[in-house]
């Protein structure tokens, strides 16, 4: 699969995750925030909490669970990008922040609050 198709597929599942989270009461703020440090798939709010969301999709378990694709290095990158996001968007340091993971496997969606 080419990079354009992969990006298109990724966007589709990020939108699907966004719809799911909206149904769970979160308010979406931004899709695909990126900077030179990396990218965050979704930024949302739940009450006063700012939520940074990583979305992972797998058609099947052939290459493992989607959750297994978020290792320590990816978590560090997301934290750095989140810090930059807060800095550039005037988010106060006292604003509660959470890092969630949405794993999509086939048609099943699993949401992990405070995943890392």
C-alpha positions as CSV (number, residue, x, y, z in Angstrom):
1,X,0.0,0.0,0.0
2,X,1.4,3.4,-1.0
3,X,1.9,6.2,1.5
4,X,-1.0,8.2,0.1
5,X,-3.4,5.3,0.6
6,X,-2.0,4.7,4.1
7,X,-2.5,8.3,5.0
8,X,-6.0,8.2,3.6
9,X,-6.8,5.0,5.6
10,X,-5.2,6.5,8.7
11,X,-7.4,9.7,8.4
12,X,-10.5,7.5,8.0
13,X,-9.8,5.6,11.3
14,X,-8.8,8.8,13.1
15,X,-12.2,10.3,12.1
16,X,-13.9,7.1,13.2
17,X,-12.1,7.3,16.6
18,X,-13.1,11.0,16.8
19,X,-16.8,10.1,16.3
20,X,-16.5,7.4,18.9
21,X,-14.9,9.8,21.5
22,X,-17.6,12.5,20.7
23,X,-20.2,9.8,21.5
24,X,-18.4,9.2,24.8
25,X,-18.8,12.9,25.7
26,X,-15.4,14.3,24.7
27,X,-15.2,17.5,22.6
28,X,-12.8,17.3,19.6
29,X,-10.4,20.2,19.3
30,X,-8.1,19.2,16.6
31,X,-7.2,16.4,14.2
32,X,-3.6,15.7,13.2
33,X,-1.6,18.3,15.1
34,X,1.9,18.2,13.8
35,X,5.1,20.0,14.3
36,X,8.8,19.3,13.7
37,X,8.8,17.1,16.9
38,X,6.1,14.7,15.6
39,X,2.3,14.4,15.4
40,X,-0.7,13.8,17.6
41,X,-3.7,12.2,16.0
42,X,-6.5,13.9,18.0
43,X,-6.7,16.6,20.6
44,X,-9.9,16.7,22.7
45,X,-11.3,18.1,25.9
46,X,-13.2,16.3,28.6
47,X,-14.4,18.8,31.1
48,X,-11.4,20.9,32.0
49,X,-9.0,18.1,31.0
50,X,-7.0,18.4,27.7
51,X,-6.8,14.9,26.1
52,X,-4.1,13.9,23.6
53,X,-5.2,10.8,21.7
54,X,-3.1,8.3,19.7
55,X,-5.1,6.2,17.3
56,X,-3.9,2.7,16.2
57,X,-5.7,0.5,13.7
58,X,-5.2,-3.1,12.7
59,X,-7.3,-5.2,10.3
60,X,-6.4,-8.3,12.2
61,X,-4.0,-9.6,14.8
62,X,-1.5,-10.9,12.2
63,X,1.0,-8.2,13.3
64,X,-0.2,-8.0,16.9
65,X,-2.7,-5.9,18.7
66,X,-3.0,-2.2,17.8
67,X,-2.2,-1.3,21.4
68,X,1.2,-3.0,21.1
69,X,2.3,-0.5,18.4
70,X,2.6,2.3,21.0
71,X,6.0,1.7,22.7
72,X,8.1,3.9,25.0
73,X,9.6,5.9,22.1
74,X,6.2,6.8,20.6
75,X,5.0,7.8,24.1
76,X,7.9,10.1,24.6
77,X,7.4,11.7,21.2
78,X,3.7,12.3,21.9
79,X,4.5,13.8,25.3
80,X,7.0,16.2,23.7
81,X,4.5,17.2,21.0
82,X,1.8,17.7,23.6
83,X,4.2,20.0,25.5
84,X,4.8,22.0,22.4
85,X,1.0,22.1,21.7
86,X,0.3,23.5,25.1
87,X,3.1,26.1,24.8
88,X,2.0,27.3,21.3
89,X,-1.7,27.3,22.2
90,X,-1.4,29.2,25.5
91,X,-2.5,26.2,27.6
92,X,-1.9,27.0,31.3
93,X,0.5,24.6,33.1
94,X,-2.2,24.0,35.7
95,X,-4.6,22.6,33.0
96,X,-5.0,18.8,33.6
97,X,-3.7,16.7,30.7
98,X,-4.3,13.1,29.8
99,X,-2.9,10.7,27.2
100,X,-5.4,8.3,25.7
101,X,-5.2,5.5,23.2
102,X,-7.9,4.4,20.8
103,X,-7.3,0.9,19.4
104,X,-9.4,-0.1,16.4
105,X,-9.2,-3.8,15.4
106,X,-11.5,-4.6,12.5
107,X,-14.9,-3.2,13.7
108,X,-14.0,-3.1,17.4
109,X,-13.0,0.1,19.1
110,X,-11.2,0.1,22.5
111,X,-10.6,3.4,24.4
112,X,-7.9,3.5,27.0
113,X,-8.1,6.6,29.2
114,X,-4.8,7.6,30.7
115,X,-3.0,5.0,28.7
116,X,0.4,6.5,29.4
